[in-house]
């Protein structure tokens, strides 16, 4: 995926385009507004990708090792880790191939590079879609565990969880294949942006509702202990801060990328939009950062998983 949309980054490197900065042909920028372009060094991008790979591999290994973590909730978290792992691997792989082609270390025909680029683009797009889907699935799972606590284990069974997981992976592969095949159609970009907005709204609604229920429950406990003011206020502030961090990180890391796609539809030739397009590598870097942060938000907060993670790390030495 390139700076101007789901195009051909690898073929651009064959034409002499620098792999560190996507090539843009926006003549209006020469006489238009001066653009602020944040250059992401290839070494930093690759390093962040490798950190994300190591983190998410450890999460998957810990869940696979501990049978106590073989539940729908942790399977969703594990699948999120796999998706984030694929996001990082695909972007690192594409950047590495671009650098090798640009340096002349990898001799390949344009047709071969085109096929490789298509495969990597499908992997990138599919992993992004699945990552967003599993973030939504985790939100739904937590919502059901709170609002249907007594019926949760009869609603969220392992067979249903596996069916949901399988459906997400199949849908991600099929949709990413279609998106890459028809990348130059406006409808494809609109579908991607609409999907992101839907996930953002879903997560916001569910987590805000969960926070409201938790605060209501805290007030009930406070009334029983005749401390109506102290407990709810402190709990509410802590819950609001957690919710703000969770949704804020999601929006900050994913929002710029989908803003880029939106502007490609709304103003592809406008000089100001061109300034946004020039920071595409920054937007990809933010998504990699999200893959690094996700384990801390969804996985490492579990004491059982942290304990298993220590065992995995110690056994690897």
C-alpha positions as CSV (number, residue, x, y, z in Angstrom):
1,X,0.0,0.0,0.0
2,X,1.4,3.3,-0.9
3,X,1.2,7.0,-0.1
4,X,-1.5,7.5,-2.6
5,X,-3.6,4.6,-1.5
6,X,-3.6,0.9,-2.0
7,X,-1.1,1.2,-4.9
8,X,2.3,-0.3,-5.6
9,X,5.1,0.7,-3.3
10,X,7.4,-2.0,-4.5
11,X,7.0,-1.0,-8.2
12,X,7.7,2.6,-7.2
13,X,11.0,1.5,-5.8
14,X,11.9,-0.1,-9.1
15,X,11.4,3.3,-10.7
16,X,13.9,4.9,-8.4
17,X,11.6,6.1,-5.7
18,X,13.1,6.4,-2.3
19,X,11.8,3.7,0.0
20,X,11.8,6.0,2.9
21,X,9.4,8.5,1.4
22,X,6.5,7.7,-1.0
23,X,6.6,9.4,-4.4
24,X,4.1,12.2,-5.0
25,X,3.3,14.2,-8.1
26,X,1.5,17.1,-6.6
27,X,2.7,20.1,-8.6
28,X,0.3,22.4,-6.7
29,X,2.5,22.0,-3.6
30,X,5.4,23.7,-5.4
31,X,3.4,27.1,-5.3
32,X,0.9,26.1,-2.7
33,X,1.2,25.8,1.1
34,X,4.4,24.5,2.6
35,X,3.9,21.0,3.9
36,X,5.1,19.6,7.2
37,X,6.5,16.1,6.4
38,X,7.5,13.8,9.2
39,X,10.2,11.5,7.9
40,X,10.3,8.1,9.5
41,X,13.8,6.4,9.1
42,X,13.6,2.9,7.8
43,X,15.7,1.7,10.7
44,X,13.1,3.0,13.2
45,X,10.2,1.6,11.2
46,X,11.8,-1.8,11.1
47,X,12.8,-1.7,14.8
48,X,9.2,-0.9,15.9
49,X,7.9,-3.7,13.7
50,X,10.3,-6.2,15.2
51,X,9.3,-5.1,18.8
52,X,5.7,-5.6,17.9
53,X,6.5,-9.1,16.4
54,X,8.3,-10.2,19.6
55,X,5.6,-8.8,21.9
56,X,2.7,-10.5,20.1
57,X,4.5,-13.8,19.6
58,X,5.0,-13.9,23.4
59,X,1.2,-13.2,23.9
60,X,0.3,-16.0,21.6
61,X,2.8,-18.4,23.2
62,X,1.5,-17.6,26.7
63,X,-2.1,-18.2,25.7
64,X,-1.2,-21.5,23.9
65,X,0.9,-22.7,26.9
66,X,-1.6,-22.1,29.7
67,X,-4.8,-24.2,29.6
68,X,-6.4,-21.8,32.1
69,X,-6.3,-19.2,29.3
70,X,-8.1,-21.4,26.8
71,X,-11.4,-19.4,27.0
72,X,-13.3,-17.3,24.5
73,X,-12.0,-14.0,25.9
74,X,-8.3,-15.1,25.7
75,X,-8.8,-16.6,22.3
76,X,-10.1,-13.2,21.1
77,X,-7.0,-11.6,22.6
78,X,-4.8,-14.2,21.1
79,X,-6.3,-13.6,17.6
80,X,-5.8,-9.9,18.1
81,X,-2.2,-10.6,18.8
82,X,-1.9,-12.7,15.7
83,X,-3.5,-9.9,13.6
84,X,-1.1,-7.3,15.1
85,X,1.7,-9.7,14.4
86,X,0.7,-10.0,10.8
87,X,0.3,-6.2,10.5
88,X,3.9,-5.8,11.7
89,X,5.4,-8.7,9.7
90,X,3.7,-7.6,6.4
91,X,4.9,-4.0,6.8
92,X,8.4,-5.0,7.8
93,X,8.6,-7.5,4.9
94,X,7.4,-4.9,2.4
95,X,9.9,-2.3,3.7
96,X,12.7,-4.8,3.7
97,X,12.0,-5.9,0.1
98,X,11.8,-2.2,-1.0
99,X,15.1,-1.5,0.5
100,X,16.7,-4.5,-1.1
101,X,15.3,-3.7,-4.5
102,X,16.3,0.0,-4.2
103,X,19.9,-1.1,-3.2
104,X,20.1,-3.5,-6.2
105,X,20.6,-6.4,-3.8
106,X,17.4,-8.1,-5.0
107,X,17.2,-8.6,-8.8
108,X,13.7,-9.3,-9.9
109,X,11.5,-8.7,-12.9
110,X,8.7,-6.2,-12.6
111,X,6.1,-8.9,-13.0
112,X,7.5,-10.9,-10.1
113,X,7.6,-7.8,-7.9
114,X,4.1,-7.0,-8.9
115,X,2.9,-10.4,-7.7
116,X,4.9,-10.2,-4.5
117,X,3.4,-6.7,-3.9
118,X,-0.1,-8.0,-4.4
119,X,0.5,-10.8,-1.9
120,X,2.0,-8.4,0.7
121,X,-0.8,-5.8,0.1
122,X,-3.5,-8.5,0.7
123,X,-1.6,-9.5,3.9
124,X,-1.4,-5.9,5.1
125,X,-5.0,-5.1,4.4
126,X,-6.3,-8.4,5.7
127,X,-4.4,-8.1,9.0
128,X,-5.6,-4.5,9.5
129,X,-9.2,-5.6,8.9
130,X,-8.9,-8.6,11.2
131,X,-7.2,-6.4,13.9
132,X,-10.1,-4.0,13.9
133,X,-12.6,-6.8,13.9
134,X,-11.0,-8.5,17.0
135,X,-10.9,-5.2,18.8
136,X,-14.6,-5.0,18.3
137,X,-15.1,-8.6,19.3
138,X,-13.2,-8.1,22.5
139,X,-15.4,-5.1,23.3
140,X,-18.6,-7.2,22.6
141,X,-17.2,-10.0,24.8
142,X,-16.6,-7.7,27.7
143,X,-20.0,-6.1,27.3
144,X,-21.7,-9.5,27.4
145,X,-19.6,-10.5,30.5
146,X,-20.9,-7.4,32.4
147,X,-24.5,-7.1,31.2
148,X,-25.3,-10.8,30.9
149,X,-23.0,-12.1,33.7
150,X,-25.3,-15.0,34.7
151,X,-25.8,-16.2,31.1
152,X,-22.4,-15.3,29.8
153,X,-21.0,-18.8,29.7
154,X,-24.1,-20.1,27.9
155,X,-24.0,-17.3,25.4
156,X,-20.3,-17.1,24.7
157,X,-19.4,-20.8,24.3
158,X,-16.2,-22.1,22.8
159,X,-17.9,-23.4,19.6
160,X,-19.6,-20.0,19.1
161,X,-16.3,-18.2,19.7
162,X,-14.5,-20.4,17.2
163,X,-17.2,-19.8,14.6
164,X,-16.9,-16.0,15.2
165,X,-13.1,-16.2,14.9
166,X,-13.3,-18.3,11.7
167,X,-15.8,-15.9,10.2
168,X,-13.6,-12.9,11.0
169,X,-10.6,-14.5,9.4
170,X,-12.5,-15.6,6.3
171,X,-14.1,-12.2,5.9
172,X,-10.8,-10.4,6.4
173,X,-9.1,-12.5,3.7
174,X,-11.9,-12.1,1.2
175,X,-12.4,-8.4,1.8
176,X,-8.7,-7.6,1.6
177,X,-8.5,-9.5,-1.7
178,X,-11.3,-7.5,-3.1
179,X,-10.0,-4.3,-1.8
180,X,-6.6,-4.8,-3.4
181,X,-8.1,-6.1,-6.7
182,X,-10.2,-2.9,-7.0
183,X,-8.0,-0.5,-5.1
184,X,-8.6,2.3,-7.6
185,X,-12.4,2.3,-7.1
186,X,-13.8,5.0,-4.7
187,X,-16.3,2.5,-3.3
188,X,-13.4,0.5,-1.9
189,X,-12.0,3.4,0.1
190,X,-15.4,4.4,1.3
191,X,-16.0,0.8,2.5
192,X,-12.7,0.9,4.5
193,X,-13.4,4.3,6.0
194,X,-17.0,3.3,6.9
195,X,-15.7,0.1,8.5
196,X,-13.3,2.0,10.7
197,X,-16.1,4.5,11.7
198,X,-18.4,1.6,12.6
199,X,-15.8,-0.1,14.8
200,X,-15.0,3.2,16.5
201,X,-18.7,3.9,17.2
202,X,-19.3,0.3,18.4
203,X,-16.3,0.4,20.8
204,X,-17.3,3.8,22.1
205,X,-20.9,2.9,22.7
206,X,-20.1,-0.4,24.4
207,X,-17.3,0.9,26.6
208,X,-19.2,4.0,27.7
209,X,-22.2,1.8,28.6
210,X,-20.0,-0.5,30.5
211,X,-18.5,2.5,32.4
212,X,-21.9,3.8,33.2
213,X,-23.0,0.4,34.6
214,X,-19.8,0.1,36.6
215,X,-20.3,3.5,38.1
216,X,-23.9,2.6,39.0
217,X,-22.7,-0.6,40.6
218,X,-20.1,1.4,42.6
219,X,-22.8,3.8,43.8
220,X,-24.9,0.9,45.1
221,X,-21.9,-0.5,47.0
222,X,-21.2,3.0,48.4
223,X,-24.8,3.4,49.6
224,X,-24.5,0.0,51.4
225,X,-21.4,1.3,53.2
226,X,-22.8,4.8,53.7
227,X,-20.1,6.4,51.7
228,X,-22.1,7.9,48.9
229,X,-19.5,10.4,47.7
230,X,-16.0,9.1,48.0
231,X,-16.1,5.7,46.2
232,X,-18.2,6.6,43.2
233,X,-16.3,9.7,42.4
234,X,-12.9,8.0,42.6
235,X,-14.1,5.0,40.7
236,X,-15.8,7.2,38.0
237,X,-12.6,9.2,37.4
238,X,-10.5,6.1,37.2
239,X,-12.9,4.4,34.8
240,X,-13.2,7.6,32.6
241,X,-9.4,7.8,32.4
242,X,-9.1,4.2,31.4
243,X,-11.9,4.6,28.8
244,X,-10.2,7.8,27.4
245,X,-6.9,6.1,27.1
246,X,-8.4,3.0,25.4
247,X,-10.4,4.9,22.8
248,X,-7.8,7.7,22.5
249,X,-5.1,5.3,21.6
250,X,-7.3,3.5,19.1
251,X,-8.3,6.8,17.4
252,X,-4.8,8.3,17.5
253,X,-3.2,5.2,16.0
254,X,-5.8,4.3,13.4
255,X,-7.5,7.6,12.7
256,X,-4.7,9.3,10.6
257,X,-4.6,6.3,8.2
258,X,-8.3,6.4,7.6
259,X,-8.2,10.2,7.3
260,X,-5.7,9.7,4.5
261,X,-8.1,7.3,2.8
262,X,-11.0,9.8,3.2
263,X,-9.0,12.6,1.7
264,X,-8.1,10.5,-1.2
265,X,-11.9,10.4,-2.0
266,X,-12.7,14.0,-1.1
267,X,-9.7,16.0,-2.4
268,X,-7.1,13.9,-4.1
269,X,-5.6,16.8,-6.0
270,X,-5.9,19.6,-3.4
271,X,-2.5,20.9,-2.2
272,X,-3.5,20.8,1.5
273,X,-4.6,17.2,1.2
274,X,-1.4,16.5,-0.6
275,X,0.4,17.6,2.5
276,X,-1.4,14.9,4.4
277,X,-0.6,12.3,1.8
278,X,3.1,13.0,2.2
279,X,3.0,11.6,5.8
280,X,1.7,8.2,4.8
281,X,4.7,6.4,6.3
282,X,4.0,8.2,9.6
283,X,0.4,6.8,9.6
284,X,1.7,3.3,9.0
285,X,4.2,3.8,11.9
286,X,1.3,4.7,14.2
287,X,-0.5,1.5,13.3
288,X,2.7,-0.4,14.2
289,X,2.8,1.5,17.5
290,X,-0.8,0.4,18.1
291,X,0.3,-3.2,17.6
292,X,2.9,-2.6,20.3
293,X,0.4,-1.0,22.7
294,X,-2.4,-3.5,22.3
295,X,-0.7,-6.3,24.4
296,X,-0.4,-3.8,27.3
297,X,-4.0,-2.9,27.1
298,X,-5.6,-6.2,26.5
299,X,-3.2,-9.0,27.5
300,X,-0.5,-7.9,30.0
301,X,-3.1,-6.6,32.5
302,X,-4.0,-10.2,33.2
303,X,-2.1,-11.6,36.2
304,X,-2.5,-15.2,34.9
305,X,-1.1,-14.2,31.5
306,X,1.8,-12.3,33.0
307,X,2.7,-15.3,35.1
308,X,2.6,-17.6,32.1
309,X,4.6,-15.0,30.1
310,X,7.4,-15.1,32.7
311,X,7.5,-18.9,32.4
312,X,7.7,-18.6,28.6
313,X,10.5,-16.1,28.7
314,X,12.5,-18.1,31.3
315,X,12.1,-21.3,29.4
316,X,13.4,-19.6,26.2
317,X,16.7,-18.8,27.9
